[in-house]
Amino acid sequence: MAFDLQQGKDFYEANQEGIGDYFFDSVIADIESLRLYAGIHSKQFGLYRMLAKRFPFAISRYF
């Protein structure tokens, strides 16, 4: 698991039990969306970027 995802999961889990898993599952779903629909998202610093739908988290990917 990527370090930033683990940090996010730990942060939300420390605030309320079960939210860390929800955060992780939500961000993974957003990552899959970026993978499937890459090219329609805005580009920043040469990477396709989108904001996670449910949490303040940005996802970037190079294609």
A tleap script that builds the chain and sets N, CA, C and O, in Angstrom:
source leaprc.protein.ff14SB
mol = sequence {
  NMET ALA PHE ASP LEU GLN GLN GLY LYS ASP
  PHE TYR GLU ALA ASN GLN GLU GLY ILE GLY
  ASP TYR PHE PHE ASP SER VAL ILE ALA ASP
  ILE GLU SER LEU ARG LEU TYR ALA GLY ILE
  HIE SER LYS GLN PHE GLY LEU TYR ARG MET
  LEU ALA LYS ARG PHE PRO PHE ALA ILE SER
  ARG TYR CPHE
}
set mol.1.N position { 0.850 -1.174 0.000 }
set mol.1.CA position { 0.000 0.000 0.000 }
set mol.1.C position { 0.892 1.232 0.000 }
set mol.1.O position { 1.908 1.276 0.693 }
set mol.2.N position { 0.508 2.214 -0.772 }
set mol.2.CA position { 1.276 3.456 -0.830 }
set mol.2.C position { 1.271 4.142 0.540 }
set mol.2.O position { 0.286 4.095 1.277 }
set mol.3.N position { 2.391 4.772 0.852 }
set mol.3.CA position { 2.564 5.403 2.161 }
set mol.3.C position { 1.492 6.456 2.442 }
set mol.3.O position { 0.967 6.525 3.553 }
set mol.4.N position { 1.164 7.279 1.432 }
set mol.4.CA position { 0.175 8.339 1.652 }
set mol.4.C position { -1.218 7.768 1.901 }
set mol.4.O position { -1.987 8.342 2.673 }
set mol.5.N position { -1.554 6.657 1.265 }
set mol.5.CA position { -2.844 6.009 1.532 }
set mol.5.C position { -2.882 5.436 2.942 }
set mol.5.O position { -3.902 5.528 3.625 }
set mol.6.N position { -1.787 4.851 3.376 }
set mol.6.CA position { -1.725 4.300 4.736 }
set mol.6.C position { -1.848 5.413 5.772 }
set mol.6.O position { -2.535 5.257 6.782 }
set mol.7.N position { -1.183 6.530 5.520 }
set mol.7.CA position { -1.278 7.658 6.439 }
set mol.7.C position { -2.715 8.177 6.525 }
set mol.7.O position { -3.209 8.464 7.616 }
set mol.8.N position { -3.381 8.296 5.379 }
set mol.8.CA position { -4.773 8.739 5.363 }
set mol.8.C position { -5.679 7.779 6.102 }
set mol.8.O position { -6.539 8.192 6.879 }
set mol.9.N position { -5.481 6.488 5.855 }
set mol.9.CA position { -6.285 5.461 6.529 }
set mol.9.C position { -6.079 5.532 8.044 }
set mol.9.O position { -7.042 5.484 8.809 }
set mol.10.N position { -4.823 5.644 8.470 }
set mol.10.CA position { -4.525 5.728 9.906 }
set mol.10.C position { -5.123 6.986 10.526 }
set mol.10.O position { -5.644 6.945 11.641 }
set mol.11.N position { -5.048 8.107 9.803 }
set mol.11.CA position { -5.594 9.360 10.314 }
set mol.11.C position { -7.097 9.240 10.564 }
set mol.11.O position { -7.579 9.590 11.641 }
set mol.12.N position { -7.830 8.749 9.575 }
set mol.12.CA position { -9.282 8.653 9.735 }
set mol.12.C position { -9.677 7.583 10.748 }
set mol.12.O position { -10.666 7.736 11.464 }
set mol.13.N position { -8.916 6.521 10.806 }
set mol.13.CA position { -9.207 5.458 11.779 }
set mol.13.C position { -9.006 5.961 13.203 }
set mol.13.O position { -9.738 5.561 14.109 }
set mol.14.N position { -8.021 6.834 13.410 }
set mol.14.CA position { -7.775 7.398 14.740 }
set mol.14.C position { -8.912 8.320 15.174 }
set mol.14.O position { -9.155 8.500 16.368 }
set mol.15.N position { -9.606 8.904 14.193 }
set mol.15.CA position { -10.713 9.802 14.513 }
set mol.15.C position { -12.009 9.054 14.803 }
set mol.15.O position { -12.778 9.458 15.674 }
set mol.16.N position { -12.253 7.969 14.080 }
set mol.16.CA position { -13.445 7.166 14.316 }
set mol.16.C position { -13.227 5.774 13.732 }
set mol.16.O position { -12.847 5.630 12.571 }
set mol.17.N position { -13.467 4.776 14.528 }
set mol.17.CA position { -13.261 3.390 14.106 }
set mol.17.C position { -14.108 3.060 12.877 }
set mol.17.O position { -15.305 3.344 12.835 }
set mol.18.N position { -13.469 2.462 11.890 }
set mol.18.CA position { -14.149 2.054 10.661 }
set mol.18.C position { -14.040 3.066 9.537 }
set mol.18.O position { -14.191 2.701 8.371 }
set mol.19.N position { -13.783 4.320 9.850 }
set mol.19.CA position { -13.694 5.345 8.813 }
set mol.19.C position { -12.425 5.170 7.981 }
set mol.19.O position { -12.404 5.515 6.800 }
set mol.20.N position { -11.371 4.639 8.591 }
set mol.20.CA position { -10.130 4.400 7.850 }
set mol.20.C position { -10.337 3.433 6.697 }
set mol.20.O position { -9.838 3.655 5.594 }
set mol.21.N position { -11.076 2.356 6.954 }
set mol.21.CA position { -11.376 1.397 5.882 }
set mol.21.C position { -12.260 2.029 4.809 }
set mol.21.O position { -12.075 1.784 3.617 }
set mol.22.N position { -13.225 2.845 5.244 }
set mol.22.CA position { -14.102 3.536 4.294 }
set mol.22.C position { -13.289 4.491 3.429 }
set mol.22.O position { -13.498 4.563 2.218 }
set mol.23.N position { -12.361 5.228 4.046 }
set mol.23.CA position { -11.472 6.116 3.300 }
set mol.23.C position { -10.704 5.325 2.242 }
set mol.23.O position { -10.685 5.703 1.071 }
set mol.24.N position { -10.079 4.242 2.653 }
set mol.24.CA position { -9.261 3.450 1.741 }
set mol.24.C position { -10.094 2.917 0.575 }
set mol.24.O position { -9.690 3.035 -0.582 }
set mol.25.N position { -11.247 2.335 0.874 }
set mol.25.CA position { -12.106 1.783 -0.180 }
set mol.25.C position { -12.581 2.871 -1.137 }
set mol.25.O position { -12.642 2.654 -2.347 }
set mol.26.N position { -12.915 4.035 -0.599 }
set mol.26.CA position { -13.378 5.147 -1.431 }
set mol.26.C position { -12.286 5.648 -2.362 }
set mol.26.O position { -12.532 5.892 -3.543 }
set mol.27.N position { -11.088 5.799 -1.834 }
set mol.27.CA position { -9.989 6.297 -2.655 }
set mol.27.C position { -9.594 5.263 -3.716 }
set mol.27.O position { -9.274 5.634 -4.845 }
set mol.28.N position { -9.614 3.996 -3.373 }
set mol.28.CA position { -9.314 2.955 -4.370 }
set mol.28.C position { -10.333 3.007 -5.505 }
set mol.28.O position { -9.961 2.875 -6.671 }
set mol.29.N position { -11.607 3.197 -5.184 }
set mol.29.CA position { -12.635 3.325 -6.220 }
set mol.29.C position { -12.361 4.543 -7.104 }
set mol.29.O position { -12.539 4.480 -8.320 }
set mol.30.N position { -11.933 5.641 -6.501 }
set mol.30.CA position { -11.599 6.836 -7.277 }
set mol.30.C position { -10.378 6.590 -8.162 }
set mol.30.O position { -10.326 7.076 -9.291 }
set mol.31.N position { -9.411 5.849 -7.666 }
set mol.31.CA position { -8.223 5.518 -8.468 }
set mol.31.C position { -8.627 4.679 -9.682 }
set mol.31.O position { -8.125 4.899 -10.784 }
set mol.32.N position { -9.516 3.735 -9.485 }
set mol.32.CA position { -10.007 2.919 -10.605 }
set mol.32.C position { -10.720 3.799 -11.631 }
set mol.32.O position { -10.576 3.594 -12.836 }
set mol.33.N position { -11.482 4.772 -11.153 }
set mol.33.CA position { -12.163 5.698 -12.050 }
set mol.33.C position { -11.149 6.488 -12.869 }
set mol.33.O position { -11.329 6.668 -14.074 }
set mol.34.N position { -10.092 6.957 -12.229 }
set mol.34.CA position { -9.052 7.697 -12.941 }
set mol.34.C position { -8.386 6.803 -13.986 }
set mol.34.O position { -8.099 7.246 -15.098 }
set mol.35.N position { -8.147 5.561 -13.627 }
set mol.35.CA position { -7.530 4.627 -14.568 }
set mol.35.C position { -8.433 4.404 -15.781 }
set mol.35.O position { -7.957 4.384 -16.916 }
set mol.36.N position { -9.729 4.236 -15.542 }
set mol.36.CA position { -10.667 3.963 -16.630 }
set mol.36.C position { -10.918 5.175 -17.520 }
set mol.36.O position { -11.058 5.043 -18.736 }
set mol.37.N position { -10.975 6.347 -16.912 }
set mol.37.CA position { -11.360 7.547 -17.647 }
set mol.37.C position { -10.222 8.548 -17.795 }
set mol.37.O position { -10.468 9.739 -17.987 }
set mol.38.N position { -8.998 8.087 -17.709 }
set mol.38.CA position { -7.850 8.992 -17.860 }
set mol.38.C position { -7.920 9.673 -19.212 }
set mol.38.O position { -8.271 9.065 -20.223 }
set mol.39.N position { -7.586 10.911 -19.202 }
set mol.39.CA position { -7.642 11.686 -20.430 }
set mol.39.C position { -8.735 12.726 -20.371 }
set mol.39.O position { -8.673 13.726 -21.086 }
set mol.40.N position { -9.745 12.514 -19.527 }
set mol.40.CA position { -10.802 13.507 -19.389 }
set mol.40.C position { -10.557 14.406 -18.178 }
set mol.40.O position { -11.212 15.436 -18.020 }
set mol.41.N position { -9.620 14.012 -17.332 }
set mol.41.CA position { -9.312 14.792 -16.139 }
set mol.41.C position { -8.302 15.886 -16.477 }
set mol.41.O position { -7.598 15.808 -17.483 }
set mol.42.N position { -8.245 16.884 -15.637 }
set mol.42.CA position { -7.282 17.960 -15.861 }
set mol.42.C position { -5.866 17.439 -15.646 }
set mol.42.O position { -5.643 16.471 -14.919 }
set mol.43.N position { -4.934 18.092 -16.284 }
set mol.43.CA position { -3.526 17.716 -16.158 }
set mol.43.C position { -2.805 18.781 -15.357 }
set mol.43.O position { -2.951 19.973 -15.628 }
set mol.44.N position { -2.027 18.358 -14.372 }
set mol.44.CA position { -1.191 19.264 -13.598 }
set mol.44.C position { 0.181 18.631 -13.452 }
set mol.44.O position { 0.304 17.475 -13.047 }
set mol.45.N position { 1.201 19.389 -13.780 }
set mol.45.CA position { 2.590 18.907 -13.707 }
set mol.45.C position { 2.789 17.631 -14.531 }
set mol.45.O position { 3.580 16.767 -14.155 }
set mol.46.N position { 2.074 17.513 -15.652 }
set mol.46.CA position { 2.214 16.369 -16.535 }
set mol.46.C position { 1.468 15.129 -16.097 }
set mol.46.O position { 1.619 14.073 -16.712 }
set mol.47.N position { 0.658 15.229 -15.039 }
set mol.47.CA position { -0.098 14.086 -14.523 }
set mol.47.C position { -1.594 14.378 -14.587 }
set mol.47.O position { -2.022 15.509 -14.357 }
set mol.48.N position { -2.383 13.357 -14.899 }
set mol.48.CA position { -3.828 13.492 -14.801 }
set mol.48.C position { -4.190 13.523 -13.319 }
set mol.48.O position { -3.664 12.744 -12.525 }
set mol.49.N position { -5.094 14.434 -12.956 }
set mol.49.CA position { -5.394 14.635 -11.540 }
set mol.49.C position { -6.889 14.768 -11.329 }
set mol.49.O position { -7.598 15.391 -12.120 }
set mol.50.N position { -7.351 14.167 -10.244 }
set mol.50.CA position { -8.735 14.344 -9.824 }
set mol.50.C position { -8.771 14.406 -8.309 }
set mol.50.O position { -7.875 13.905 -7.630 }
set mol.51.N position { -9.809 15.023 -7.796 }
set mol.51.CA position { -10.001 15.053 -6.347 }
set mol.51.C position { -10.891 13.896 -5.954 }
set mol.51.O position { -11.861 13.582 -6.644 }
set mol.52.N position { -10.558 13.262 -4.840 }
set mol.52.CA position { -11.387 12.169 -4.332 }
set mol.52.C position { -12.785 12.710 -4.057 }
set mol.52.O position { -12.944 13.866 -3.666 }
set mol.53.N position { -13.781 11.883 -4.259 }
set mol.53.CA position { -15.162 12.333 -4.128 }
set mol.53.C position { -15.589 12.553 -2.690 }
set mol.53.O position { -16.354 13.479 -2.419 }
set mol.54.N position { -15.124 11.738 -1.764 }
set mol.54.CA position { -15.647 11.780 -0.398 }
set mol.54.C position { -14.680 12.334 0.642 }
set mol.54.O position { -15.081 12.618 1.770 }
set mol.55.N position { -13.417 12.488 0.274 }
set mol.55.CA position { -12.406 12.933 1.227 }
set mol.55.C position { -11.521 13.988 0.566 }
set mol.55.O position { -11.373 13.986 -0.656 }
set mol.56.N position { -10.928 14.891 1.356 }
set mol.56.CA position { -10.018 15.894 0.770 }
set mol.56.C position { -8.674 15.249 0.429 }
set mol.56.O position { -7.730 15.297 1.216 }
set mol.57.N position { -8.607 14.645 -0.758 }
set mol.57.CA position { -7.453 13.876 -1.178 }
set mol.57.C position { -7.352 13.990 -2.695 }
set mol.57.O position { -8.355 13.815 -3.386 }
set mol.58.N position { -6.184 14.275 -3.222 }
set mol.58.CA position { -5.985 14.375 -4.661 }
set mol.58.C position { -5.292 13.112 -5.161 }
set mol.58.O position { -4.426 12.549 -4.491 }
set mol.59.N position { -5.694 12.685 -6.351 }
set mol.59.CA position { -5.151 11.466 -6.970 }
set mol.59.C position { -4.564 11.871 -8.309 }
set mol.59.O position { -5.230 12.533 -9.105 }
set mol.60.N position { -3.310 11.477 -8.569 }
set mol.60.CA position { -2.658 11.805 -9.823 }
set mol.60.C position { -2.127 10.534 -10.464 }
set mol.60.O position { -1.770 9.571 -9.786 }
set mol.61.N position { -2.085 10.560 -11.805 }
set mol.61.CA position { -1.557 9.403 -12.522 }
set mol.61.C position { -1.014 9.847 -13.863 }
set mol.61.O position { -1.586 10.716 -14.521 }
set mol.62.N position { 0.081 9.253 -14.261 }
set mol.62.CA position { 0.690 9.519 -15.549 }
set mol.62.C position { 0.258 8.439 -16.523 }
set mol.62.O position { 0.324 7.253 -16.202 }
set mol.63.N position { -0.182 8.834 -17.711 }
set mol.63.CA position { -0.574 7.857 -18.733 }
set mol.63.C position { 0.158 8.136 -20.014 }
set mol.63.O position { -0.032 7.425 -21.000 }
savepdb mol mol.pdb
quit
